Amino acid sequence: MFSDDSSKISRIEIATNVLNQALQQLHEHDYASAQVMVAVARQVLEDLQLDFDHHSQVEAMLKQFLR
């Protein structure tokens, strides 16, 4: 159900790389491409945040169950 840590790290690296590309596009005044890249990075990070949220919820339920 949950991705392993290396997958989480790789998704953060992907988002970082995409944001760096967006920055380069901004320097080149290609605002449309930069906007798309920021949206892609945002989606990757939002998906990762959902994974963390789900993990925290399951952990909290397990702690309650084991009390």
C-alpha positions as CSV (number, residue, x, y, z in Angstrom):
1,M,0.0,0.0,0.0
2,F,2.8,2.4,0.9
3,S,5.8,3.2,-1.3
4,D,9.1,2.4,0.1
5,D,11.4,5.3,1.3
6,S,13.5,5.1,-1.9
7,S,10.4,5.7,-4.0
8,K,9.5,8.7,-1.8
9,I,13.0,10.1,-2.2
10,S,12.9,9.6,-5.9
11,R,9.6,11.5,-6.2
12,I,11.1,14.4,-4.2
13,E,14.1,14.3,-6.6
14,I,11.8,14.3,-9.6
15,A,9.9,17.3,-8.2
16,T,13.1,19.1,-7.5
17,N,14.4,18.5,-11.0
18,V,11.2,19.6,-12.6
19,L,11.2,22.8,-10.5
20,N,14.8,23.5,-11.6
21,Q,13.7,23.1,-15.2
22,A,10.8,25.5,-14.5
23,L,13.3,28.0,-13.2
24,Q,15.4,27.7,-16.3
25,Q,12.3,28.2,-18.4
26,L,11.5,31.4,-16.4
27,H,15.0,32.7,-17.1
28,E,14.3,32.0,-20.8
29,H,11.0,33.9,-20.5
30,D,9.0,30.7,-21.4
31,Y,6.3,31.3,-18.9
32,A,3.8,28.7,-20.3
33,S,6.4,25.9,-20.0
34,A,7.4,27.0,-16.5
35,Q,3.8,27.0,-15.4
36,V,3.3,23.4,-16.7
37,M,6.4,22.2,-15.0
38,V,5.4,23.8,-11.7
39,A,2.0,22.1,-12.0
40,V,3.7,18.7,-12.6
41,A,6.0,19.2,-9.6
42,R,3.0,20.3,-7.5
43,Q,1.1,17.1,-8.4
44,V,4.0,14.9,-7.5
45,L,4.4,16.6,-4.1
46,E,0.7,16.5,-3.4
47,D,0.6,12.7,-4.2
48,L,3.5,12.2,-1.9
49,Q,1.8,14.2,0.9
50,L,-1.3,12.0,0.5
51,D,0.9,9.0,1.0
52,F,2.3,10.5,4.2
53,D,-1.2,11.4,5.4
54,H,-2.5,7.9,4.8
55,H,0.6,6.4,6.5
56,S,0.0,8.6,9.6
57,Q,-3.7,7.7,9.7
58,V,-3.0,4.0,9.6
59,E,-0.3,4.4,12.2
60,A,-2.7,6.2,14.5
61,M,-5.4,3.5,14.0
62,L,-2.8,0.8,14.8
63,K,-1.7,2.6,17.9
64,Q,-5.4,2.8,19.1
65,F,-6.0,-0.8,18.2
66,L,-3.0,-2.0,20.1
67,R,-3.8,-0.1,23.3
